[in-house]
Amino acid sequence: MKSSAICREWLNSLPPTQGYLKEEQSIGRKLLSTKGMPSNKDEAWRLCNFNRLNSFLSLPIIINKKDFTSKLKYILPEKEKDRERIIINLTENPSKNINLPNGVEKLNDIEIKQNLGKIVKLMNIKNDISVGLNQASSSELLALKVKRNMIESLEIVIPSIEKKSISTRIFLLIEEGAKLDLLQVFLGNKNSAQNHLMEIKVESNVEMTHGLISMGEEKESSSICTLAVEQSKNSKYSLHSIHHGWNYARFEPRIIQNEGEASTIVKGLQVTKSKEQIATHSLIRFEGPNGKLDQLQKAVASEYSHCIFNGSIEVPKKAQKTEAAQLSRNLLLSKRARIDTKPELEIVADDVRCTHGATVSQLQDEELFYLLSRGIDNEHANSLLLKGYYDEILSHFPKSAGKWNVIEKLIKDIIK
């Protein structure tokens, strides 16, 4: 079946637009009805495995929550005492039955109306299929704010449901002077799909650290995630992410410094094996002077897998004295694996310091030989080298991320 027919069938399976996301649902459905699904003629999607994207749309979306009686089967690590954990169970409203620390509260209807969808519009990306898929299908919203000058830690866990597709919508407002340490965890399941859209408004003098762990299941699990962040003056936002284990995954972090005078750190790691395809398409835009960016994207591909990175940095004329550095570093562990990397700079301002680069290599024979010569067996030596490669990203995650045993899972799956 062609992508256009699959898209129409998927749209027809959705319930009528309703609830407080009715307007958003209409926007997404109109976009998909008009534009349809992307093709390899679309630059941002030309390397996509469209068979897997079509499979993403083939799973039924949870519509009638009352009819869904299966329980989520996950054993989660114990949470940190000073960090509240929110588990988003799509069989119920994600805003219900959650414990929030004193400095975090739910947005009211007026605040939701004032903010929802504004950051996505601000990014001004045409034919945004990833966003449209979520808008069309999301029926519930988790909307929270961290109150002014508060210091808080949160953990948001989103499990998949076997043989089902879920869509989650999250909006976070971090008020002026607040500090937030956020850990997000996406968990795949056999023959499952996740579709996430998260907007974060970072007000002035905010410090936010954001760790994102996205771990799939090898057997036909898929994930599409869009992250849209708006930074105000004198804010600091750092994103550290890991994607692994998805048969098909697409991650789209988009960050805009709407006045400049802000600091952004983006460091990501994607690890693939078997025939998996994991892609990261990032966009960072500066809309004012004196902005700073430090971006590092790493990838490890083994067996027949495929890693993709497309990183775009936009520096218009009004963004003078911008300092931006983007580096893509990649490891190929198999002759049949594939890595495509495309860092991009679009600079109109004439007083900037911007650099970018990309490397693709293998584990260094000299380093491996050194470890082997010290009596370390081949498997352990390779594990040590990979651990060092991963650690540049994972060492910056919130401390509570250690309980999820990410690095152990990565090494166990890649070194066999």
Secondary structure as GFF3:
##gff-version 3
##sequence-region A 1 416
A	DSSP	alpha_helix	3	12	.	.	.	ID=ss1
A	DSSP	three_ten_helix	19	21	.	.	.	ID=ss2
A	DSSP	alpha_helix	22	35	.	.	.	ID=ss3
A	DSSP	three_ten_helix	43	45	.	.	.	ID=ss4
A	DSSP	alpha_helix	50	58	.	.	.	ID=ss5
A	DSSP	three_ten_helix	65	67	.	.	.	ID=ss6
A	DSSP	beta_strand	84	87	.	.	.	ID=ss7
A	DSSP	beta_strand	104	106	.	.	.	ID=ss8
A	DSSP	alpha_helix	109	115	.	.	.	ID=ss9
A	DSSP	alpha_helix	118	123	.	.	.	ID=ss10
A	DSSP	alpha_helix	129	137	.	.	.	ID=ss11
A	DSSP	beta_strand	142	146	.	.	.	ID=ss12
A	DSSP	beta_strand	151	159	.	.	.	ID=ss13
A	DSSP	beta_strand	165	174	.	.	.	ID=ss14
A	DSSP	beta_strand	179	187	.	.	.	ID=ss15
A	DSSP	beta_strand	192	202	.	.	.	ID=ss16
A	DSSP	beta_strand	207	215	.	.	.	ID=ss17
A	DSSP	beta_strand	221	231	.	.	.	ID=ss18
A	DSSP	beta_strand	236	244	.	.	.	ID=ss19
A	DSSP	beta_strand	248	257	.	.	.	ID=ss20
A	DSSP	beta_strand	263	272	.	.	.	ID=ss21
A	DSSP	beta_strand	277	286	.	.	.	ID=ss22
A	DSSP	beta_strand	292	301	.	.	.	ID=ss23
A	DSSP	beta_strand	306	315	.	.	.	ID=ss24
A	DSSP	beta_strand	323	332	.	.	.	ID=ss25
A	DSSP	beta_strand	338	347	.	.	.	ID=ss26
A	DSSP	beta_strand	353	361	.	.	.	ID=ss27
A	DSSP	alpha_helix	365	373	.	.	.	ID=ss28
A	DSSP	alpha_helix	378	394	.	.	.	ID=ss29
A	DSSP	three_ten_helix	399	404	.	.	.	ID=ss30
A	DSSP	alpha_helix	406	414	.	.	.	ID=ss31
###
